[in-house]
Amino acid sequence: MRDRTLRALVYGDVNLNLIDGSAVWLASTVECLARCGVEVTVLLKAPVQTDRLLRPLMALEQVTLLAPGGAPRSPDTAADEVVRLHRAQAFDLVVVRGSRAATAMVRVGALRSVLWTYLTDIPQSVTAMSADELAALTELITGSRRVLCQTPELRTFLEATVPAAAGRTLLWEPIIPDLAVMPAIDASPGDDHDDRPLRVGYAGKFAPAWLTDRMLDLPAALADRGVRIDLAMVGDKVHRDDPDFAQRMEAGLADPECVRWHGGLDRASTLELMASWDVGLSWRDVSLDSSLELSTKVLEYASMGAAPLLNRTPMHVRLLGADYPLFVTPTTTAADVLAAASQDRGLLRTAAQRAREAAQHYMMSDAVARVTRVLQRAFPASSTADPSSTTRPVRLVIAGHDLKFMRAIADLLGARQDIELRIDEWPSLGVHDEQASRELLEWADVIVCEWAGPNVVWYSSRRRRDQRLLVRLHRFELTAPWIHDVDPTAVDGVVCVNDHYRRRVIAETRFPADAVMVIPNAVDRDYLDRPKAPGADRVLGMLGMVPFRKRPDRAVSILRAVQEQAPDFLLSIKSGLPWEHAWIWRSPQERAAYRALLDEITRDPVLRRSVVIEGHGADVPAWLQRTGWVLSLSEDESFHLAPAEGMAAGSVPLILEWPGADGVYDSRFVAGSESELVERVLTTTMHGTWEAASRDARDAFPAEYDLPAVAERWARLVQGDS
């Protein structure tokens, strides 16, 4: 529970005097944030000429609108104004749409901790993205605290393309008004009979790729086939990059024999008009079939009972089902679909009902619930009882060479009002910028050394008596020579991630027992909780196979045994390769073990087609969507995040007992032998109970491992309240 009202600034590089999808997005986002209890300042790009989209926002007490006094804002002037406002008002989040404006805000450098960037206007395939565009996108994502993605498809693309996206992406789906505030649509129009003209409509911008000029040809084309339609269009934004298109579009809109053009309408009036349509047109050029965006207009049509006519794409199939009858395909034109719909009004009504059910997920009330949870997780409560207290925040430095297990925790610590955070990131285990570290040491109240490496030796020998030094020890550091160079009296707390290693630290080092504690590793449950892909139940997964003590050979052995009864099973290993790690490949024993394993796979034709080794990458959530079982087969682990990440994603954990495993995971997921794990897989598969096992794994995810819970424990420790 937050102890204060959040403040947000929202800026869209879009003119709200013209109604299109981006303008509607901005209005919906502002309303949603306000309904979540956030105080919202809206920085408008252009002076107000019409309040069609702004009227609902003006009625919200928590919303403040700021329009420019003169010319529309450029990306640079918008960035400068956002920085000025942020310095004056200290926003918790700055939501920006438009990559040029967002890039300008990243480059001013003062907004990194608050910038939530909504991305759509970027290349949406790897082949369409140049090296310069990839570098620019990486800069933009790295400079944002959160990256908002309109669809799961766009989110997955960003995570696979830009490693910096890992842990930053949020699903920020389109928002449409609640049915409760819409016109009643269950009753059919007054002259609703099957021989009346089909009512067809379009709302949005008029652009070549949106085929809006070709929509004007539909009434005549269908009349030649004996089919009558009434075509209506709403909108006032005509793209003028192609003068011939603009002239053709405007001439068609002006022809009342062809179309009833309503011009630009406010959103409520547009929705009311949609409720009278049978079909809403979202038919587009095939060049947009690979788009990773979902049209808000499709959802608005659906919610109002106008069955969307749209291209058959994977995204639209996900939304409406493979057998949805109003898909345009390479062999079925828009005219074909409308003719069929006119002849079978019952099928049309069925399609409209299915679409309306699909749209329910995107209603404002559902969005408010989702965004409220997002905000609660992104902005933890401050432990300071009085938010107006003049006590300054605790100054915290986190220092280490590998922050992958700490970044998400640091993000939440840095979002608190009672902690001011700075990072001392070392390039490698024993290499750092000593001058920068000295400056941070001088500034800090508390230092957290992530990994008990040479960073602990350096900080422990230099810390002041009024400072506190906390250390997190994972595993390998326990047997490293430098651990004995640390003065135990200079360390105020040693954090281990399980009880087994806590006991070892007490037994094998000079740290006093009362200074050694357990705080588990953190898993962002919501980030990983995504729908499974078809066929995931037949995929065994191993996340990380380096060094060899993780025992990828055991994974292959388990796959062989499972395939004796279920030959369609696959093994997917997502990992860096051993020769990519010099310290591994220098070892003759490691090289020999990997060569033997890879030779076994390549020689066996069955293994060759059923073992897939994917490179290490930030797209772990997408990999888990395709993976039904997560293996943990190591000889030794301190925690092993993979099973917990799998559980959050609905993957069933298969853990071969390693020392301390039963203290980290429920004993029902831990087995004493490979054969026991094989039996679990086969029994579940033969009984058809994998979906139930997947639900059980999600339900069994330990709440104390969830990121906000772990970050709260660290916050208490940093504050001295452990």
Buried (B, 14 or more C-beta within 10 A) or exposed (E): EBEEEBBBBBBBBBBBBBBBBBBBBBBBBBBBBBBBEBBBBBBBBBEEEBBBBBEBBEEBEBBEBEBBEEEBBBBBBBBBBBBEBBEEEEBBBBBBBBBBBBBBBBBBEBBEBBBBBBBBBBBBEEEEBEEEEBEBBBBBBBBBBBBBBBBBBBBBBBBBBBBBBBBBBBBBBBBBBBBEEBBEBEEEEEEEEEEBBBBBBBBBBBBBEBBBBBBBBBBEBBEEEEBEBBBBBBBBBBBEEEEEBBEBBBEBBEEEEBBEBBEBBBBBEBBBBBBBBBBBBBBBEEEBEBBBBBBBBBBBBBBBBBBBBBBBBEBBEBBBBEEBBBBBEEEBBBBBBBBBBBEBBEBBBBBBEBBBEBBBBBBBBBBBEBBBEBBBBBBBBBBBEEEEEEEEBBBBBBBBBBBEBBBBBBBBBBBBBBBBBBBBBBEEBEEBEEEEBEBBBEEBBBBBBBBBBBBBBBBBEBBEEEBBBBBBBBBEBBEBEBBEEBEEEBBBBBBBBBEBBBBBBBEEBEBEEEBBBBBBBBBBBBBBBBEBEEEBBBBBBBBBBBBBEBBBBBBBBBBBBBBEEEEEBBBBBBBBBBEEBEEBBEBEEBBEBBEEBBEBBEEBEEBEEBBEBBEBBBBBBBBBBBBBBBBBBBEBBBBBBBBBBBBBBBBBBBBBBBBBBBBBBEEEBBBEEBEEBBBBBBEBBEEEEBEEBBEBBBEBBBEEBBBBBBBBBBBEBBBEEB
